[in-house]
């Protein structure tokens, strides 16, 4: 039998120290390396990206602090920019490579998603975040994406100040740095901040297909609600399973800051969602994307009834300014559903 828990009743408390201590690769990428990355021979940009990141990591050896800001803003640019930026589609291994860089680089160092850094600023204040991260040698930012003008200005300032302190920067995204913010808000009004971000990175393109769908079948059909208990005990016997009504969980997430979602799923071995429905409110959808990322980070299998995951978001959302976030969430949740129902690795 599985032990049943409910995410909708959890309200985790997270300290500032917990937030800082959590800036490392998730368990999914806890032991990856450049050697364990398998470039697709048909996509030479993948092998080239490995070399670029290795060289970037090597350039950190013996690098001192301070002054990098002046080097890439009007100084000796021959010494290289402060950052490297991996641009590519979903599932081509960008996070694997970014985590490999983090594992190989000297510390102190930080690794987190874009959302985790913005949450850190919210918890610490901007100035204290700069003070905390300025002593690091490397800051890795996964899934770099600007969704509103406030984030544009915030991350522009943060990157400039960290670079000025001599911190090396590495980021991944599905959008070239000069195009961040396009389709989400009046990016032209914030072109200066966007350009500052673009100028701080050497861009490395990674081509390839989404490995989560490479040669794999479509997502399994949702289960019937009355089947969930039996399947849960068969799939997660002896484990701890978070069983929630999907609608109730969506309401609960509104009262839990996304910075706490990692702790929200602590100790959970499996997820069961009853009566999944299409999310129609943007704020609810964006919160849910963060939860999907945290579940994928921890490789938590999912069983669900209701609509299939490719119907989680409205057609308008899937064609709007946040479409990349939603496509990523669908891709990741589909992989976890395959794992839960068909025992396919995610």
ABEGO torsion letter per residue (X at the ends): XBBBBBAAABBBBBBAAAAAAABBBBAAAAABBAAABBBBAABAAAAAAAAAAAAAAAAABGBBBEGAAAAABGBBAAAEBABBBBBBBBGAGAAAAAAAAAAABBOBBBBBBAAAAAAAAAAAEAAAAAAAAAABABBBBBGBBBABAAAAAAAAAAAAAAAAAGBBBBBBBABBAAABGBGABBAAAAAAAAAAAAAABBBBBBBEBBAAABGBBBBBBBBBAAAAAAAAAAAABGBBBBBBBAAAAAAAAAABBAAAAAAAABGBABBBBBGBBBBABAAAAAAAAAAAAAAAAAGBBBBBBEBBAAAABBAAAAABAAAAAAAAAAAAAAAAAAAAAAGBBX
